[in-house]
Amino acid sequence: MDVVFVGAGPANLSGALHLASLIKTHNAEVQSGKRAGAPLGEIEIGVIEKGAAVGAHILSGAVMDPRALRELIPDFVEQGAPLESPVKEDYFLYLTKKHALRSPITPPPLRNHGYYIVSLNRLTAWLGEKCEAAGVNIFPEFPGADILYDEGDRQRREAQTKLRTGSRSSRQGDGAGRRPARLVNQTAH
Ligand SMILES: Cc1cc2nc3c(=O)[nH]c(=O)nc-3n(C[C@H](O)[C@H](O)[C@H](O)COP(=O)(O)OP(=O)(O)OC[C@H]3O[C@@H](n4cnc5c(N)ncnc54)[C@H](O)[C@@H]3O)c2cc1C
């Protein structure tokens, strides 16, 4: 792997997808002569996730501001992003034991018009599929445990990050049968 993201949450999946897209654009532009420089070639991007599947450890429901997703995937609605519903109404309520008192105004930070109600679990799984379609390698059941640096060599030689599967152990505390992973920064040969 050339680039490894630790954790398949929405942030890292978006980052991996964006990186894959930037590399693809760069290579295409260099090839067509639109951009100077050398093509980057095959850059292996990996995302490791300690959960059994992408989204398995993402449990919150969410009201999503779609601004970032729109930048990443402009036609996310047409592409079938799992959106439950657009937000249609906002209320700010003060709850007593028996009543709900509606505020005449909804404070600006709590206004969600234009946002979407999503299951973040489903949205994350969908982003994972988009990543895989873009050539990103996803490794579920893969808890990252350590990052090991070789301080001396790192300054003098190119460092290469390598994924290594360790022996089964309970050291990572993530349950029996899981594959503990180590992120090892090694010097390139
Ligand atoms: C109850 C609740 C309600 C929320 N409601 C909203 C809302 O309405 N609207 C909103 O915008 N936001 C909401 N949030 C916040 C939102 O969930 C987070 O901002 C968002 O999930 C952060 O995304 P992330 O990718 O940075 O990290 P996460 O979603 O936390 O993803 C991290 C991923 O990395 C994996 N991981 C962690 N450590 C390792 C490791 N060592 N090795 C391998 N994998 C690892 C985890 O299993 C997980 O899959 C809510 C959060 C909670 C808890």
PDBQT file of the ligand as one rigid body, heavy atoms in Angstrom, charges set to zero:
ROOT
HETATM    1  C1  LIG A 201     -24.962   9.965  18.923  1.00  0.00    +0.000 C 
HETATM    2  C2  LIG A 201     -24.333  10.781  17.820  1.00  0.00    +0.000 A 
HETATM    3  C3  LIG A 201     -25.153  11.553  17.002  1.00  0.00    +0.000 A 
HETATM    4  C4  LIG A 201     -24.603  12.308  15.961  1.00  0.00    +0.000 A 
HETATM    5  N1  LIG A 201     -25.426  13.043  15.163  1.00  0.00    +0.000 NA
HETATM    6  C5  LIG A 201     -24.900  13.761  14.164  1.00  0.00    +0.000 A 
HETATM    7  C6  LIG A 201     -25.749  14.520  13.299  1.00  0.00    +0.000 A 
HETATM    8  O1  LIG A 201     -26.972  14.535  13.443  1.00  0.00    +0.000 OA
HETATM    9  N2  LIG A 201     -25.172  15.220  12.280  1.00  0.00    +0.000 N 
HETATM   10  C7  LIG A 201     -23.806  15.218  12.085  1.00  0.00    +0.000 A 
HETATM   11  O2  LIG A 201     -23.351  15.850  11.123  1.00  0.00    +0.000 OA
HETATM   12  N3  LIG A 201     -22.993  14.510  12.880  1.00  0.00    +0.000 NA
HETATM   13  C8  LIG A 201     -23.498  13.795  13.913  1.00  0.00    +0.000 A 
HETATM   14  N4  LIG A 201     -22.664  13.088  14.725  1.00  0.00    +0.000 N 
HETATM   15  C9  LIG A 201     -21.225  13.190  14.497  1.00  0.00    +0.000 C 
HETATM   16  C10 LIG A 201     -20.782  12.268  13.384  1.00  0.00    +0.000 C 
HETATM   17  O3  LIG A 201     -21.201  10.945  13.689  1.00  0.00    +0.000 OA
HETATM   18  C11 LIG A 201     -19.252  12.351  13.297  1.00  0.00    +0.000 C 
HETATM   19  O4  LIG A 201     -18.870  13.687  13.079  1.00  0.00    +0.000 OA
HETATM   20  C12 LIG A 201     -18.708  11.508  12.168  1.00  0.00    +0.000 C 
HETATM   21  O5  LIG A 201     -19.093  10.165  12.297  1.00  0.00    +0.000 OA
HETATM   22  C13 LIG A 201     -17.173  11.587  12.184  1.00  0.00    +0.000 C 
HETATM   23  O6  LIG A 201     -16.698  10.857  11.082  1.00  0.00    +0.000 OA
HETATM   24  P1  LIG A 201     -15.241  10.285  11.068  1.00  0.00    +0.000 P 
HETATM   25  O7  LIG A 201     -15.064   9.583   9.759  1.00  0.00    +0.000 OA
HETATM   26  O8  LIG A 201     -14.275  11.343  11.427  1.00  0.00    +0.000 OA
HETATM   27  O9  LIG A 201     -15.128   9.247  12.263  1.00  0.00    +0.000 OA
HETATM   28  P2  LIG A 201     -16.076   8.014  12.688  1.00  0.00    +0.000 P 
HETATM   29  O10 LIG A 201     -17.440   8.146  12.122  1.00  0.00    +0.000 OA
HETATM   30  O11 LIG A 201     -15.915   7.916  14.168  1.00  0.00    +0.000 OA
HETATM   31  O12 LIG A 201     -15.371   6.781  11.999  1.00  0.00    +0.000 OA
HETATM   32  C14 LIG A 201     -14.165   6.236  12.474  1.00  0.00    +0.000 C 
HETATM   33  C15 LIG A 201     -14.028   4.817  11.912  1.00  0.00    +0.000 C 
HETATM   34  O13 LIG A 201     -12.707   4.363  12.184  1.00  0.00    +0.000 OA
HETATM   35  C16 LIG A 201     -12.768   3.056  12.742  1.00  0.00    +0.000 C 
HETATM   36  N5  LIG A 201     -11.572   2.961  13.574  1.00  0.00    +0.000 N 
HETATM   37  C17 LIG A 201     -11.266   3.691  14.676  1.00  0.00    +0.000 A 
HETATM   38  N6  LIG A 201     -10.058   3.345  15.160  1.00  0.00    +0.000 NA
HETATM   39  C18 LIG A 201      -9.589   2.376  14.313  1.00  0.00    +0.000 A 
HETATM   40  C19 LIG A 201      -8.369   1.617  14.289  1.00  0.00    +0.000 A 
HETATM   41  N7  LIG A 201      -7.407   1.776  15.197  1.00  0.00    +0.000 N 
HETATM   42  N8  LIG A 201      -8.215   0.706  13.299  1.00  0.00    +0.000 NA
HETATM   43  C20 LIG A 201      -9.183   0.515  12.367  1.00  0.00    +0.000 A 
HETATM   44  N9  LIG A 201     -10.341   1.209  12.352  1.00  0.00    +0.000 NA
HETATM   45  C21 LIG A 201     -10.535   2.127  13.321  1.00  0.00    +0.000 A 
HETATM   46  C22 LIG A 201     -14.078   3.015  13.496  1.00  0.00    +0.000 C 
HETATM   47  O14 LIG A 201     -14.547   1.691  13.646  1.00  0.00    +0.000 OA
HETATM   48  C23 LIG A 201     -14.984   3.830  12.564  1.00  0.00    +0.000 C 
HETATM   49  O15 LIG A 201     -15.574   3.027  11.574  1.00  0.00    +0.000 OA
HETATM   50  C24 LIG A 201     -23.204  12.309  15.754  1.00  0.00    +0.000 A 
HETATM   51  C25 LIG A 201     -22.385  11.508  16.574  1.00  0.00    +0.000 A 
HETATM   52  C26 LIG A 201     -22.933  10.750  17.583  1.00  0.00    +0.000 A 
HETATM   53  C27 LIG A 201     -22.045   9.884  18.437  1.00  0.00    +0.000 C 
ENDROOT
TORSDOF 0
